[in-house]
Amino acid sequence: MKILLCQIDGSIPNLALMRIAAHHRANGDDIELRHGADFYRRLWDAPPDKIYASAIFLKSKPTVERLLSLFPAATVGGTGWDIAKNVESIGITSPDIDYSIYPKFQQSIGFTQRGCRLRCSFCVVPQKKGAMKPVASVYDIWRGDPWPRELVLLDNDFFGQPEWRERVSEIREGGFKVSFNQGINARFLTDEAAEAIASINYRDDSMKVKRIYTAWDNLKDEHRLFAGLNRLVKYGVKPDHIMVYVLVGYWHGETTQDRLYRIQKLIDFGARPYPMPYVRTPELVGLQRWAIGAYAKRIPWSEWSEAHYRPEQLSKPVPTFPLFQAEESAA
């Protein structure tokens, strides 16, 4: 059979599609992976026998709808479309994954634990994955030689598992670079956990720069968040290594000043704020562009909003130094 896999969004390999690929590869099927809206390509070709698609973000719904208008029988899952549908629900039970559909990806990817100990109202992880449970060791995830000792961990609550010390030891003693891609919960960091993070080679998901990801979802968490951030710095993590996702547009009564306060607090600390709009309004998307483009360090919000959140509409040209391009290389 001819199998078409569609990764609607997301920049890293999609584990669900990798499991589907492994299942069909074992059956001798032909597999093709396309990204985004690339399913339009070569419509004059013979149609696939089966189509699977995965969407992570709600903003991708229009793309999924276009896919289904062309291929009504396509199976679509992911938190951006159908939270109840997973690979097990469509009859795929093998944990095997197929890296060959991402030939340029050199790292190893997976979970040491699934689920979360918390029940945040804006998060689908507890609904989708349930309570926290350990699932794999570092060596279960690593592909082995000759692949680099580089891990992209998708854990939602790495330090929520009782075995986190064993996992940290495996990372440190095995000489692994590791990206905690989904972030760590700085609000609950103990001195022991902060020291453990500082002791390992933490990276962004490209493995190019030093990076720890965390989040500031609620203004009320300020004290606990900064207690955790200060613990990280205490044990040697540079503030500039910390990227903080800032949930905006979710809480009832949230004001622009609330958002600006959080962003400025993080800038003053030396961390990298990354606003995450819960709803994609022009103001919230503009706030995201203002912060991650580093305009927040040079342009007052009043001027930015008057320019309709576009640098080309500012009264005075401003050099562009995007937050990500300004990151230093790490040896």
N, C-alpha and C positions, 0 to 999 in steps of 0.2 A: 504494500500500500504506500501511497504518497501522503506524508504527514507534513502539514504546515504549522509551525509554531510562531505565534505573534507576541513579542514582548512589547506591549503597548507603551510602557513608560519605565522609568528607572534606568540608572546608568551602570549598575553592577549586574553580574549574572543572576538570572532568576532561577532559584532552586526548584520551584514547582515545574517549570519548563524543562529543567535538566533531568528531573525524575521522569517526566513524561517521555523525554527523548530516550533515556536509558531503557524504559519499558518497550518502546517501539523498536529501538535498535536491536534488542534481544530477540524480537520477532522477525528480524530481517527487513524491516520497513525502511523506506527512503525518507530522510528528514531534512527539512529546510527551516531555518530560523530567519524571521524578518523583524525589523524594529519599527516602533511607532506606527505611522500610517502607511508604511511601506507595503502593506498587503495589497495596495492598488497595483503594484508593479506586475507586469506581464499577465494582465487579465485575459489575454487571448490564449494563454497556455491551458492545457487540460486542467480542470479543477482538482484540488487535492481530495483525497478520500476522507481525510479527517483534518479538522482545524481546531487548534487549541489556542486560546489567548489569555494573557494575564495582565490585569491593570491594578496598580498599587494605589494610585491617587484618584480622588473623586473628580478632579479636573479633567481626567481622561475619558469621562463618560461619553462625550460627543464622538470621540474616536472609536470607542467600542460600538456605539450605535451605527456608525458608518460601516464598520466591519460586518455587523449583523445584517445590515441592509443588503450587503453583497453575498454573505454566507450565513443565512439564517440558522443553519444547523451547527454553527461553530459552538464549541464549549468554552465558556468564558468564566473565569474565576478571579480571585484577588480582592483585596479590601476595597479597591476602587470600583468594584462592580457587584460582586456577590460574596459576601463574607462567609456564607454557609458552605460554599463549594470549595472543596480541596481535592487533592489528588486521590486520597482514599475514597472519597465519595464517588469518584468516577472509576473505581476499580483498580487503582494502581497502588499496590501495597509495598513493593520493594523499595528499600531506602537508597538503592543505587542511583548515582547521578552521572550524567554524561557531560564531561567538560569539552568534548570535541565541538559542540555547537558554539563555543566561545574560544576559538583557536588563539586569540591574542591574549587571553587571560592566563597569567602565569601563577597567580596566587592559589591558595586553597580556601574554600569558603564553606561555612556551615555554622551550626549552633552547638555550644557546649550545654546550653539549657534552653528550655522553651517556657513560655508563659511568664507571668509576673506576680509578685506578692501584693501589688497594689491594685486599686480599682478606680483609676482616674476616669472621670465621666466622659472625657473627650477621646479616650483611647480604646481601640478595638481589640487590643492584645488579650485581655482576660476573656472576652467573649469568644475570640477565635481560638486561643491556645490554652485557656484555663489557668489553673494555678501553676506556680513555678515548679519545674521538675528538671533534674539533670538528664542529659541525653547522650553526651559524647565527651571523650577526652580530646586533648589537642592532637594526639597521635591518631585518633580515629578520623579526624578532619583532614590532617595533612595528607597530601597525595603521595608523599615519599620521594626519595631520590628518583630522577634528577631535578625534581621541582624545587624551587626556592623555599626556604623556611619562612614563608610569608602567609599570614592568616588574615582573612577578612571574617570576623566573627559577627553574626547577626543577632546575638543574644539581646533580649530586651531587658534583662535584669541579671547581668553577670554576677554581681556581688550579692544577689539574693539567694544563690544556691549554696548549700552548706559546704560543697566541695571546691569553692573558689580558690582556696589556698593551694590545693593540689593542681588546679589548672594553671595558676600563676607560676608554680614551681616548674611545671612542664614547659611553659613559655620561656621562662628565664633560663633554666638549665639546658633547654634544647636550642637556645640561641635564635628564637623566633622573633621576627617583627610581627606586630599584631595591630590590626585596626579594630577598635570597638565601634563598628560602623553605626550601630543603633544608639550608641551613647551609654554612659554610666550615670547613675543617679547620685549626683553630688550631694543632695540633701541628706543622704544616709551614710556618707563616707565616714568611716572611723579612721583613727590615726593609722591603724594597721593596714586598712585597705588603701589609704592614700600613699603610704610608704611602699606598698606592693606595686601600685601603678607606676610610681616614680622609678622603681627598680627594673622595669622591663622596657623594651624597645617599642613604645607605642607610636603608631603612625596614622596618617590619613589612609583612605582606601587605595590610593595609588602607590603607597609606600615611599613617597618622595619627601614628605616633611613630617616633623613631629606634630602629632595632633591627638588631643583628647576631646571627645564630644560629650556634652551634657545639655541640660535644658533648664530654662526658667519659665515654667508654664503659668505660674500664679504669683501675682505681686506679693501675696501673703507669705510666700516661701522665702522671702529675701534673707532673713536671718540664717535659716538653715542652709540655704544655697551658698552664701558667702562663707559660712563656717566650713563647708566642704571645700570650696575653692581655696580658702586660705590653708587648709590642711594639705592640699596638693602642692601649693607653693612652698609650704614649710619643708616638704620632703624633696624638693628639687624640681618640680614641674614649673616651667616658666609660664607666667600668665598668658603670653602670646601664643603658647601651645594649646590653649583652651578655647574651643569654639562652643558658644552657648546658643542653642536654638531657643528663640523667644516666641512663645505662642501668643499671637495677637488676634483680636477679633472674635474671641470665644466667650469671654465672661460678660455677663449682663452688667451694664453700667460702666464698662471699661471706657476710659477716655483717651484721647490723643496724648494728654500729659502723662497718663499712666505708662503708655508705651515708650514715650521719649525718656521718662525717668529710668526705666529699666535699661534701655540702650545706653544712656549716658553713664549709668552706674558701672556697666560692664566695660565701657571704653575707659573710664577712669581707673578701673581695676587693672586694665591692660589686656583683658580677654577680647575675643572676637565675637560680637553679637551677630546673630543670624535670625532676623524675624521670620516667623513661619505663619502666614495668614491662614486662619481657619476658614475664612471666606475670602474670595479673591476680589475685593473691591479695589477701585483705582487708588484709594488712599493707602490701603494696606500693602498692595503690590509696590506702590511708590515708596513706602516706608522700607520695605525689604531692599529695594534697589538703592535707596539712600544709605543704608547701613552696610550692605555687603560690597558696594562700590566704593566704600570709605569716604563718601561725600559727607557723612555725618561728622567727620573730623574737621571739615573745612567750610561747610555750607550750613547756615542756620536752617532749621526746619521751616521757618516762615518763608524764606526765600525759595526753598526747594518746593514747597507746596504751591507758591505763587507761580512757579515755573511749570506747574502741572506734572511735577515729579520727573521731568526730563532735563538732562544736563544741557542739551542743545538750546533749551529755551531760557536758560539763566541769563541775567542781564550782563554778567561778565563771564567769559570763558573760564572753565576750571580744568586744569590738567587731570586726567583720569589715572588713578592708581588703584585699580581694583584690589579688594581685600585679598583675593586668592593669589594674584600675581605678585603681591608684595611679600608673600611667604618666603622665608629663607629655606634654602636647601639644607637637608640634614644628611650628615655622613652616615 
